[in-house]
Structures are given as structure tokens and as C-alpha cells.
Amino acid sequence: PPPVAPQPVGSIPAQIVDAGDTVAVDVAAYFRDPDGGALTYEASSSNAAVVSVSQSGSTLTLAGVAEGTATVTVTATDPDNLSAIQELGVTVSRPPATNLTNHSAHDLRPTWSPDGARIAFASSRDDNYEIYAMNADGSGVTKLTNHSADDESPAWSPDGARIAFSSSRDDGRGEIYAMNADGSGATRLTNHSAFDGVPAWSPDGARIAFVSTRDGNAEIYAMNADGSGVMRLTNHSAPDLGPAWSPDGTRIAFASRRDGNTEIYVMNADGSRVTRLTDYHARGPAWSPDGARIAVSSPLHGDYEIYVMNADRSGVTRLTEHSAFDGLPAWSPDGTRIAFTSDRDGNDEIYVLYVPAR
């Protein structure tokens, strides 16, 4: 008699998996070969940006990538190259924010290493603010600075070799410094009677944008990575704060009160063509690695929460929902997570959440 194609047996159950997690499904019980032949299996995802699939024999491993739904198609093939197909739906949910630090002191302003393996942050756990680094899962906390003055606002260089930060160690006001990623070799980059702080590296590592009050109120400046070539980028009677470079280095997002309340603006890297992005209170902009989205902190619905919007100001999505303050977002280099500061446990800690796919 001619060979008979494999047949489905029942239906493969739909699966739910958190973004960043995996689930294994053995599909052998959901197919049979009437001829008694051994079946081989292949599987594919309708949207690999939501769920990816790998397999070993009859076992599928479904990996949640980002919030959403996708269909996984499973093909069982017999020795005669006849096949049967089943589909299963997979829902990827966004897991709750994960607490990375847990200390009675304040931990804030996370910044990712370019390889995504480490997060630097400022902490008051030794009675004044110092710069620390930890693994991306919160383990392996290492103290990088040790000074009686406050060291704050770390920013990891694009090559991973240096961390810029602000410190009051030399003049009591606040200057920009840079050190090796292990905490050694701290070098002072600015030297001014005003406050200089909140450094942000350009994507090529050649320039550092920062906030300075050297003209009497907070403005955005930029300088070469060695501290030379200081250039003023904004010039407004209202404070301009929190510079963040676009991944292609052509634009800088920042927060400003120039229209009465704090909102997000973007300008060319030379300070020209200032454009308002939000028409609601927001601060702490952070550009996604692909340049398509910007994360902000906003009290749009009452409390400060983390939101993500498209870089053209469309498509605002709320990522956190908590009565506490959630702010100072920082994207992981792969664009799947955002680290942020929250006081939801009573004091400032570092949390991380997964970002839904666009």
C-alpha cells in the first residue's frame, strides 16, 4: 500500500511565556505516523520579534522576546517526506519590573555597559554618593569610587572603557570627571566656578554633552571627551536638563521648562533646530538603541511613570503603573529592557523591565 502521511493528534496547547523567559514544549504526542515511521520536526514563528523558537528532536523551546502574540507552526515529517502541520498560539506577557538593588540607602541613575552585561549607578550606601557597578541581574555589586564628596550621574562610554560622572570632590560645586570602568584613573574634565554635571557620551565617544549653570541657569553644553572644545548648545532663560544623544549622533533630546512646564525637546547636535516633542510634563529622555523610540518619565496619569514614545512623538505607551516615583530610564544596548529608578519600596532602588515590541 502507498505510504500514509503523518496525522495530528489533538491540538498543541497554547502557551504563555514572560518576555525574557522560555518554555519547553514536547510535541511528539501531538503527531502520529500510521506507517510507524520516526518523525522529524521543524518549527517557525510568525513573529520572531515577539517569540523565537528553537528545537531539539521533538522538544521546542519558545523564548519570549517582547510583549505580544505570535503563532508557532510545527511541521512533522515522516521518512517518506510526507508531513502534517499543527499551529499553537503563544502569548508573551510583560513581566513585572524586577528589583535589581535592595538597600536602605538610595540607588539611582542607572547606565548600561555597551555589552549589556553591567549596570553602573550612584548610591548613598556609604553615607555619601559613590559610583557602583553590578551585573545586569543585580549581582556582583562593586564600588568604583571612594571619596568624601558626592560622585553621581554615571555614564558609560560607548567603547565600555570609561565612565563619566559628576563630582564635587575638588571644588564643592560639581564638575565632570571620567575614570576607567574599573574605577581607576579618574580625570577631571571641566573646571568652572559653576555647576557642571549629568554627562552623556556621544555614540562615537568623541563628545560629552552635559548640564552647566555657567551662564546663570542650567543649559546644555558639549565638549570633547578630553574636556576641550566646550560649546554651549542651548541658550534660554528656562533651565535645560538631561541631555541624551540619538544613536546616530545627529540629535540631542533634553528636558526644558521653556514653555512653562518641563517637557521633552530635541535639537541637532550643534544646538540648532530645537523642536518640542511632548505637550505634557515629562523629563529624563533616553533614546532607544535603534533611534526609533524615546523613553521618558512623566506624571501623565498622576504619578511619575515610565513611558515610551516614537521619536516622531507618536505612539505613547505606558510601561509602569505604580503609585511611587518611576524615573531616570536607561535602555539596554539590545533595546529589550529599560533600567530605571523607583522609590516603590520606600527609597530609591534600581529596577529593570522588559519593553514591548513595537
CORURNOR-V646374 format. One line per field, one symbol per residue. psi: psi as a letter, one per 40 degrees, with the letter a starting at -180 (. if undefined). A space follows every 10 residues. Layout:
psi=???
This chain:
psi=iiihiiiiha ihiiihiihe iihhhhedee iihdeeihii iiiiiegeed hihiihbehi hhhhdihaii hhhhhhhiee fiiihiiiih hhihiihhhd igieahhigi hiideedihi iiifefeihi hiiiieeeif hhhdigieih hifihhidee dihiiiifdd eedhihiiii eeeifhhhdi gieihhagih iideedihii hifeedihih iiiieeeifh hhdigidihh ifihiideee ihiiiifeed ihihiiiiee eifhhhdifi hiifihhide edihiihifd fcihihihii eeeifhhhdi gieihhafih iideeeihii hifeeeihih iiiihii.
